[in-house]
Amino acid sequence: MIIFWLIVVMLLLVAAGFILWPLRRPIITSGVSHAEVNVALHKQRIAEISKELEQGQLNEEQFTKAMQEAERALLRDVEGKEKKSSTGQASIVVITLVLIAMVLLASGFYWRLGDPHYLSEKTKYEHVLGKHQQELRDRLKTKPGDAEAWTRLGRLHVLRGQFAQAVSAYEKAYVLLGDSNAQVLVDYAAAIGRSQKNSLIGRPEQLIHKALKVEPNNITALMLAGFARFQQRDYKRALRYWYKLKRIKPGPNPSIDEFVAQAESVTGRKRPIIARGPAIKVVVALHQSIRNKVNANDFVFIYAQASKGPRMPIAMVQRRVSDLPVTVLLGDAQAIPGMPPAIRLSRFPKVVLKARTSRTGQAVMQPGDYYGNSKVVSNKYRKPVIIYIRQQFK
């Protein structure tokens, strides 16, 4: 840390030199000084006043005032020269103040935008990793058949960006374990990929497929398998791996979502609907008896209510009569915005599914609206629930 601050001070001094040196240098003028010019002008003025007195242009009183004025003008010039002579001292003060300001500003920016402990922390981190690596190497000298130690050594090499050494360590672990350990196969494949400019084509992809035979639902293996296909422009197979990953682990995945969107754009495929948590498939249709009693533009609210608990909807979607018959999913993803987390379908084991029409779009059922309800079902009900809208609210 001392070395770091010495470097900072040296750089500040160099910067200060570039900025402040022009302020310190004296201004070079031609040979005649300012004082000499003033004295010459004063003498010339005295001569002119004396000549005017001799010629009768000035009386004695006027002559005296003119001489006094000339002397005052000379004094003013001398005082000005003395002030200018002090600029050397003033410039030293300015330089000192500017240098202090530079240090304070630089320190402020550093503490605000940087981390004063970064270098020491990074050095400490590298030291700890290096120490662990050496301990593992010492252990492997006496126990070269320790597959776990080779695996750990490979991971440490990856953390330090030493990908060629990581591949060597994982190779030793792979020889000892064979195709039995999916995670080692995946880590080995990833290390080879990093060592060949992030390409998973060839040997890495072979190892990934072996890992998927051992663990078909291995998240990392599915992700890398998709990337291997994506790199070869086999977008359909890439999507297969990634869609399976999302079925196992729903929700946003920053590692692949952008690539999924690109692959879908190229292939024209659309991502299947993936529900987070329990979700019920609901099929809503108009009963034949009321088809002529509703308008195509009427609203249709399809929602779930807890069989025991709050009466407000815990999941809801909105459609139009013209959309019927329609199939929708009701789950936590369809919760009403602004409702607390406790008002979710996943929080209520038993629910009732409902559908109703509305000409006004109001949330509260009005006389003249038509509706239909399901029986009480589990929030994990797997079969489609069919609702016919047929009854009129009066």
Stockholm file with secondary structure:
# STOCKHOLM 1.0

chainA/1-394         MIIFWLIVVMLLLVAAGFILWPLRRPIITSGVSHAEVNVALHKQRIAEISKELEQGQLNEEQFTKAMQEAERALLRDVEGKEKKSSTGQASIVVITLVLIAMVLLASGFYWRLGDPHYLSEKTKYEHVLGKHQQELRDRLKTKPGDAEAWTRLGRLHVLRGQFAQAVSAYEKAYVLLGDSNAQVLVDYAAAIGRSQKNSLIGRPEQLIHKALKVEPNNITALMLAGFARFQQRDYKRALRYWYKLKRIKPGPNPSIDEFVAQAESVTGRKRPIIARGPAIKVVVALHQSIRNKVNANDFVFIYAQASKGPRMPIAMVQRRVSDLPVTVLLGDAQAIPGMPPAIRLSRFPKVVLKARTSRTGQAVMQPGDYYGNSKVVSNKYRKPVIIYIRQQFK
#=GR chainA/1-394 SS CHHHHHHHHHHHHHHHHHHHHHHHSCCCCCSSCHHHHHHHHHHHHHHHHHHHHHTTSSCHHHHHHHHHHHHHHHHHHHHHHHHHHTHHHHHHHHHHHHHHHHHHHHHHHHHHHSCTTHHHHHHHHHHHHHHHHHHHHHHHHHCTTCHHHHHHHHHHHHHTTCHHHHHHHHHHHHHHHTTSCHHHHHHHHHHHHHHTTTCCTTHHHHHHHHHHHHCTTCHHHHHHHHHHHHHTTCHHHHHHHHHHHHHHSCSCCTTTHHHHHHHHHHHCCCCCCCCSSCEEEEEEEECGGGTTTSCTTCEEEEEEEESSSCSSCSEEEEEEGGGCSEEEEEEGGGCCTTCCTTSSGGGCSEEEEEEEEESSCCSSCCTTCEEEEEEEEETTCCSCEEEEECEECC
#=GC SS_cons         CHHHHHHHHHHHHHHHHHHHHHHHSCCCCCSSCHHHHHHHHHHHHHHHHHHHHHTTSSCHHHHHHHHHHHHHHHHHHHHHHHHHHTHHHHHHHHHHHHHHHHHHHHHHHHHHHSCTTHHHHHHHHHHHHHHHHHHHHHHHHHCTTCHHHHHHHHHHHHHTTCHHHHHHHHHHHHHHHTTSCHHHHHHHHHHHHHHTTTCCTTHHHHHHHHHHHHCTTCHHHHHHHHHHHHHTTCHHHHHHHHHHHHHHSCSCCTTTHHHHHHHHHHHCCCCCCCCSSCEEEEEEEECGGGTTTSCTTCEEEEEEEESSSCSSCSEEEEEEGGGCSEEEEEEGGGCCTTCCTTSSGGGCSEEEEEEEEESSCCSSCCTTCEEEEEEEEETTCCSCEEEEECEECC
//
